[in-house]
Amino acid sequence: MKRLFLFSILLAGVIVTVSACDKNDDYNPSLITESLKSFINTSYNDARIVGTDYERGLLKIEIIHEKKEKDLYFENGQWQYTEWDVRATDLPAAVTAAIAGTEYASYRIDDADYIQKSSGDYYLIELEQGNHEVRLSITPQGVLL
């Protein structure tokens, strides 16, 4: 009986933990106006909205598009930018060559994001070596910004 009771408590804890991790808890459809839906449908065809939040004063809408989780940022209903994670091994050769041509060539890639803006797309690369960290913005063609 004591084991059954302990097992029940453990199982309840697992259920609560799994429920707390549910992505839909972060989705508030009332934040997404018809114009935002239209923008998403036009710009990210077949995207599925999975979350909403506010970050740095901007409305962040999380979508799944082309099998990637992407974050779209809006200010006063106007799209500002979109970003998503990129594995270091998936960076274009021009981007890795640009990194190799800098004083940070010996640094390790800690994080890489792809950023889409109306002014142009680029990779935001975080490099680190020991306690030193640097961020580089590099176009897909390998041009340092």
N, C-alpha and C positions, 0 to 999 in steps of 0.2 A: 504494500500500500504506500509506504514511504517513497519507494522508487517511482511509482506511478505519479505521485504528487510532484516529485522533483522533475520528472520527465515533462509533466504538464507545464510547469513553470518555465522550463527551458524552451519548450515548443512555443509558448506564448511570447517569449522574448525574441525568438527567431522571427515570428510572424510580425511583431511590432517593428523589428529592424528592417525587414523586407518592405513593409508598408511605408516606412519613413523614407526609403530610398526610391520610391515610385516617382518617376519623372513627372507624371501628371499632377502631382501636388504643386508643382511650380507653374502650372498653366492657368492663366486667368483670361478667358476668351473676351471678356468685356474690355480689355486693353487694346484689342485689335479692331480698328475701325474698318469700314468697307474699303476705304482708299488704301489702307495698309495691306489688306487681303488682296486687292487688285494688283498692287505693286509686287507682292510675293508671287502671285500666280503668273504675272507677266515676266518677271525677272528670273524666277526659280521654278520653272514649269514642273509640275508633279511633286512639289515640296510638301512635306507634312509638318505642320506646326506642332512642336512638342513642349514648348515652355515659353514663359514670359517672365521678365524681371526688370528691375531698374538698376543700372550700373553706371557710376560716374555721371549721374543726372540724365542719362539717356535710357529710352525704352529699349530693352534687349529682347528680341524675339528669336527663340531657338527653333531651327528647322532641321529636318533630315532631307537632304537633297543630294542626289547622285551617290547615295550610300555614305554620305559624310554628314556629321553634325556641324552646322554652320550657325553663327551668331550674327544677326542683323541688328544694327543700331540705328535708332531714329530719334530725332529731336524735333519736337513740335510737329509730328507727323511727316517729317522729311527724312528720307534715308540719308544717313551719314556715311556708313561703311558696313562691310560684311567681312567677317574673319573666320578662319577655321584652321585647325591644327594640321601640320604636315610633318610626316616622319623625315628625319634627317636623310635617310636613305632614299627618299623620294624627291629630294631637291634636284632641280635641273643642273646639268653639268656647268652651265654658265654661272649659276649662283655659287656652287662650290668652288669654281675657279676664281670667282671674284673674292671670296673669303680667303682663298689661298694666296691671293695677291695683296693682302693687307698685312699690317703689322700684327694682326690677330690670328695668323695662319696656324699657330701652334695651340690655339684655344680649342676647347671642346664645345660642340654645338649642344647647348642645354635645351633649347626649345626653338621651334620654327612654326610660324603662322603665315598663312596667305591672307593678304589684305586686299579687298576690292574697294576702290573709291571712284568717284566720278572723275577725279583728276588722274587716275591711273592705278594699276595694280602693282603690288610689290610683296616681297617676302620680308617679314620682320624676324630676324635671326638673333637669338640670345646666345652669346658665347661666354664661356667662363674658363678661367684658369686660376686655381686656388681661390683666393678671396676676391679676385678681380672679375667683374662682369661687364660686358659691353653689348649694346644692341646695334645691329646694322640693318638698314633698309636697303634692299637690293631688288631691282626689277627682274622679271623673269629672263631678260636678256643679259643679266649680269652687271648692270650699271648700278654703282653705289649712289644712293641718294643722300 
